[in-house]
Amino acid sequence: MSLGSGFTGFVARRAVGAAVTLFALSVVIYAVFYVAPGDVAQITCGPRCSPAQVQQVAEQLKLDDPLYTRYFEFLRGVFVGHDYSTGTAVLHCDAPCLGLSYQTDQQVTDLILNKVPVTGSLAIGAMVLWLILGVGTGVVSAWRRGRPTERVLTAVTLAGTATPVFVIGLLLMILVCGQLQWLPFPQYVPFTEDPQQWAWNLLLPWVSLALIESAKYARLTRSAMLETLAEDHVRTFRAYGISERSLVGRHALRGALAPVIALSANDFGTMFGGALLTETLFGLPGLGRELVHAVRVVDLPVVVGMVLVTGFFVVLANAVADVLYAVADRRVVLA
């Protein structure tokens, strides 16, 4: 595989595909949430508002405008910004503007940016751990296939897959923080304030997620490596006397990396909206908790913004995974 013009074209096609996917995703998400049943103006104003007050709120939020008009205004705000009337003042929302919260008049972009470091810290740290644990366990299982080591590791991965994350997290807090008192109960500390406390307070959330996620990576790595080890060219290398350790490390592991990259990209992207249980259990003020709160109070701009950001990370992570897939597996056709 050459990393010349062919690779450049491959990356360009993936970038265009990602942009088209994000546009289609924004149309679907905006339409689904804004045509959902329920009087947004009444919910925003409160149960004690009079019909005149509800109508005033609807006019301020421009809920009477056609849906397509509101969508294009939303899209324009993403690229050039937007001015919003709160009834007593006009607020300017800089691009990329995802709207204003119905509840607090806070810019949705600012609200999300305040939460991204928390969920990002959780996702990145957990992903590093689950890749080390999962791929390492899968390699050992494939290398020791048919032996007691493989049976033990297979049983452990099955148990990990079947155990909910909140069970592992709760047990870790009871044991590590309560009984043994090795660590304080987690409380998020920004990395910029104290990197050491940032890491110590995220250690249990990282381990809780990693133990769950690493189980499926171990099974995926093991099956991919066993499939590669059964191929003709590997049997030929073995017949020439190449050691099993070299076959596993230089050939089988490389072949197993492609599906691991694809899965880890998807998991990393969805973690930005799907780590709700972990964030709630450990009291982390991340995107998942904020999304649930916005759904509870029907704060549609925040809900739409959160879902779009989660979709953005999923699409971006998968686009990057496609490129890494091509680098890791030379059989990928770039033309």
N, C-alpha and C positions, 0 to 999 in steps of 0.2 A: 504493500500500500504506500503510495506516495502522498506526501503532505503538501503537494504543490497546488496547481489550479484545481485539480479534482477535489481535493479536500476543502479548498476555499468555497467551491460551488456547493459542496455538501453542507457546509456550515451555513451558507447563505440560504439554502432551501429550508433548512431547519429553522432559521430565524424568521423567515417569511411565514412558514407554517405556524410557528408559535404566535406571531402577531395576528394572523387570521383567526386562530383558535381563541385568543383572548378577546377579539372583537365579537365573535359569535357568542362567547360566554357572557360578555357584558350585556348583549341584547337579551339573551334568555333570562339571565338573573334579574335584570331590571324589570322585564315584562312580568315574570312570575311573581315577584314580590309586590309590585304596584298594582296588579289586577287582582290580588288576593282579596277575599271578602273581609269586610270590616270598615268602619268609619274612622279613617286615620285622624281626621280633624277632631272628632269627638274624643278619641283616645288621647290625643295630644293636649287638648284643652282641659280635659278632666270631666268627671261625671257631673259636677255642679254647674257647668257652663250652660248658658242659655243658648237657644238656637241662633240668635244674632251673633253671639260670641264665637260659636262653632263656625258660622259662615265666615266671620272675619279671619279666623285661623286658616280656614280652607283657602281664602284669597291670598293670605300671606305666603302660604306654602305652595300656591299655584296648583292646587289639586284639581281645579276645574278645567285646567288646560288639557288638551288631548295628550294621550300617553306618548306618542311619537315626538311631540313638541318638547315635553319634559325630558325625554331621553336625549334628544339632540342638545338641549341646554346642559344636561349632565355631561355629555361627551365634550361639549365646548369648554366646560369648566375644567375637565381633566387636562386639556391642552393649553388653555389660555387664562384660566381662572374665571371667577364669577362674583357678581355682587348680589348680596341677599339682604332683603328688608326684614327686620325683626319687629316692625310696627313703630318703634321709637327711634331706630337708627338703621343705617345701611352698613353692613359688614362686607368687607372685601375678602374673598377666599382666593389665595394664590394657587396657581397651578403647581402640581396636579391637585385639583379640588374635587373631592368626592362628596361635597355637600356639607350641610350643617346639621348637627344633632337636633332632633325635634325637642329633646328634653332640656338640653343645656346651652344650645346655640354654639357649642364648641365645634371647631372644624373637625370633620371626620378624619382627615389626613393627619392632623396633629394627634388626635386620640389614638389612631393606629400606630403612629410612630412612637408614642410613649409605651406601647405594649409590645412592639416587635422585639426590642432587646431581650425581654423576659422570655418570650416563646422561642426566639432565636437561640438564646443561651441554652435553653432546655433541649431543643432539637439537635443542635450541633454536638453538644456533649454526649447526649444519649446515642446519637448515630455513630460517633467514634467508638464508644464502648460496645455497641451491639455488633459493629463490623468486626472488631477485634475478637470478641467472644464467639460470635456466630461463625465467621469464616474459619477461625482457629479450630473450633470444635468440629466443623464439617471436614476440615482437612485431616484431622486426627482420626475421625470416624472412617473416612475413606481409606486412609493409610492402614488402619488396623481392622479392615473389614473382616468379618467372620470371627473376630476374637472377643474376649470378654469386655475389653475396653470399648469396642463399638456398641455392644449391647447396653452397657451402662450409660454411655453418652446418648444413645437413642432414647432410652427411657427418660433421661433428664430433659431432653428437648421436647418430648411428648408432654411431660408434666408442665414445662414452661409454656407451651402453646395453649394448654387447657386452663391455666391459672389467670384470672383477671388481674389487671395491673393494680387496682385499688387494694386487692388482697395482699399482694407482695409489698406494696407501699406501706400499708397499715402494719404488717408484720415487721417490716424493717424499722419503722418508727417506734413501735413498742419495744423491740429488742435493742436496737442501737441507741435510740434516744432515751427510752424509758428505763429499761432494765440495766443495760451496761453503761449508759450515759457516756458513750464515746463521743457523741456529737450532740450539739443543741438541736432542738426542733427547728426545721428549716424556716428561714425567713429571708426573702430575697434581698440581696445587697447588690447594687449596680457594680459592674466590673470596674468602672472608672473611679469608684470610691474606695474599694478595697478588693483587689483581685483575689487575695487569699480567702477572705470571707465569702466572696462570690462563689468560689469553687467548693468550699466546704459546705455551704448552704444548699448547693445544687447537687451534691454528691448522691444523696438518697434518691431524689427524683431521677437522676441519670441512671442509677443502678436499677431502679424499679422498671423504667421503660426498657432498658437494655436487656434485662433478663427475659422480658416477654418477647421483644423483637428478635433477639439473638437466636431464639429457638427455631424460627422459620428460616433464618439465614443458614443455620447449621444444617437443616434438612435440605435446603436448596443447594448449598455448596457440596454436600455429600453426594447427592444424586447426580449433579452435574459432573463432579470429578469421577465418579464410578462410570458414567457414560463415556467420558473422555478416555479413561484408562482401558476401556474395552474396544477402542477404535484400532484399526489395522496398523496405523503408523506407530502407535504406542507399543503394540505387541512386537512390531519389528525392532523398535529400540530396545525392548526387553530381551529379545533374542540375541541382540548384539552385545549383551552384557551390561547395559546401562543400569545403574543401581535404582532400586525402587524409590529411594528418597529423591534422586534426581528427576525421575519420571513424574513424581508427585509435585515437586516444587517448580520445575521448569516447563512442564507440558500440561499436566492435568489442572493445576491451579489456574493457569492462564486461560484455559478453556472455560473454567467455572466462573471467571470474573464477569463475563458479559451479563448473564442473568442477575448476578448480585448487584451490578451497577444499575441495571434497569429497576430492580425492586427498591433499592436504597433511595434512588431519586424520587420515586413515587411516595415512599414512606416519609422522606424528609419534607416534601412539599405539603402533604396532608397533615403533617405534624403541626403546621401553623394554624390549623383550625380544629384539629382533632385531638389535642392534648388536654381536653377539658377535664377528664377525671383526674389526671395527674396534677394539673394546676389547682383544681379544687381541693384535692386531698392535702397538698403541701402548701396551700395558701399562696400560690404564685399569681401575681396580677398580670396574667398574659392575655393573649387574643381570645382564647377559648372562653374564659370566664366573662370577658367583655361582650362576646357574641351572645352568650346565654342571657346576660342582663339586657342587652338590646332587644332580643326576641321577646323577653318577658314584658317589657314596657312598650313594645311595638315601635321602636325607634328605627324606622325603615332606612334612612340614610346610613346609619351605622351598620345595620344588618347587611345592606347591599355592599357597602364599602368593605366590610370584613370578609364577606364571601368572595368578592372580587380579588382581594389581596391574597386570600388562600388559593384561589384558582390561579393567580399570577405565579405564586411560588411553585405550584404543582406543574404548570406548563413550563416555567423556566427550568425547574429541576429536571424534567423529562427531556427538554431540549439539550441541556448540558449532558445528560446521560447518553443521548444518542451519539454525541460527539465522542464521549469517552468510550462508548461501546465500539465505535469505529476504530479508535486508537488501540483498544485492548484486543479486538478480534480482527485480524487482517482479512478474514473471509467476507467481511461486510463490503458490499458493492457500493462504491461512491459515485459511480457514473449515473 
